[in-house]
């Protein structure tokens, strides 16, 4: 004979719980009351799932990002943007220069989509993925993102993928008066010098064109923001920054781990001397690129568009675009 199989403890507990639930009901309970009780329990379960869903991820350890075990929230309907006047008339193109930082992207896209949606800011997230073999060029990617963002957006955010806003009072609205530096030196966790305009910078498309975009000469990490500050001043634009934010250097979560992900800070050939010069000729007018593909994605319910971008380099003008 086969040995008898005992029911697992979890099933025994479930059966006992069901018997106790039935005991609480009247003996002559009608079918209608049973149906109403089941409907109420089902509604409570759906409500719990909706409130507990999450697209956010938490950082753990050595540059790793541990996903929340709960299922992602369903995406919000974009139809509400057109139907609800509280969303406002403007639409933001969130431009994310990107290369091989997928863990940070998985955290960034759902966080920013929900952050901006709570603030009733219409937006489109563009992941500007550099897929060529040249050194990383953040400024050129932003130029490409600007040109490819379409006519349905009227202002941009130049936004680092490793910088997440924590304070709901931060303003991402339309910067009509002039460029608005969200990640100001008083709030950024790392960079505190007065002329810093990196991390997160908002501009109307008209103002970005007045600056002729960013210089395409900066291959590798750094210095393109400092040159862009001079472009802002050269265009006669006034720079604005947040006020009344009380969270200081804890205003943003900085995901980057320098021990885990090294930055390309090498200076090749004459790059060390050239990096401090103002590029008076280049920018939006001469960025060279090709779009390999354009893909609409959803990350934990948050929509975005990934542009795979092949930049081109004139080695006679910027020989430091490659390590060779």
Residue, then its C-alpha position, 0 to 999 in steps of 0.5 A: x500500500x502507498x503511504x497516506x499523504x497528509x495535506x500540506x499545512x497551508x491547505x489545512x489552515x486555508x480550510x480551517x479559515x474557510x470553515x470559520x468564515x462560514x460559521x460567522x454567516x447565518x445558517x439560512x444565508x441567502x444566495x444573494x448575501x453569499x454573492x455580495x460577500x464574495x463580491x466584497x472580498x474580490x473588490x478588496x483584493x483588487x484594491x489591495x493589488x492596485x495600492x501595492x503595485x510599484x514600478x520603483x526599484x531600490x538600490x542595494x550594494x555594489x551598484x546593483x538595483x534590486x527590483x521590488x517584488x510587487x507587480x508593476x502598476x498598469x500604465x496611466x492612460x494618456x487620454x487624460x492629458x487631453x481631456x483634463x485641463x489641469x495637465x496644462x498646455x505644455x509638454x516636456x521632452x525628457x532627454x536621457x543620454x544613455x549607454x549601458x546603464x540598464x540598472x539605472x534606467x530600470x529605476x529612472x523611467x518608472x520613477x520619473x513617469x510617476x513623479x511627473x504624472x503626480x505633478x500633472x506634467x505632460x511628458x515623453x521620455x526619450x532614452x538616447x542610446x549611443x550605439x556606435x564605437x566612439x567615446x560617449x558624447x552626452x552633448x551630441x546625444x542631447x542635440x539629437x534628442x532635441x531634433x528627434x523629439x517632434x513638434x508635440x513637445x515645446x520644452x526639454x529636460x536635459x536629465x542624467x539617468x542616475x539622478x532621481x528627484x525626491x522632493x515633490x516641491x521641485x518644479x519641472x514646469x514650463x521655463x518660460x522666463x529662461x533656463x531653469x536648473x533643477x539640480x542647482x549647486x545648492x541641491x546636487x549631491x556632488x557638484x556645488x560650484x556656481x556655474x554648474x548647470x548639469x544634472x537636470x536643466x530645463x529649457x524651452x525649445x526656443x531658448x535651446x535653439x538660441x544657444x545653438x544647442x550644445x557643443x559636439x566637441x566633448x567626447x568622454x565625460x565632463x566639461x560640456x555643461x560648463x561650455x553650455x553655461x557660457x552659451x546661455x550667457x552668450x545668448x542673453x538668457x537668464x538662468x533660474x534655480x529652485x528656491x524654498x527647497x529645504x532638503x538640501x543635498x538630500x533632494x536627489x537620489x544619486x544612483x551612480x557608484x564610481x567604484x562599480x561604473x568607471x567614468x571616461x575621464x581620459x584626455x587625449x591629444x589636444x583635448x586637455x587644452x581644447x576642453x576649456x575653449x568655447x565652441x562658437x561654430x558647432x552645435x545643433x547646426x552640425x551634429x552628425x548622426x543616424x538613427x538606427x532604430x526607434x522603439x516604444x517601450x514600457x518599463x514597469x508600466x511607464x512608457x518611453x521611446x528608445x532611440x538607438x543613435x549612431x554618432x559620427x566624428x570628424x577625426x580631423x577636428x576632434x581626434x579624441x573621439x576614439x581612444x586610438 
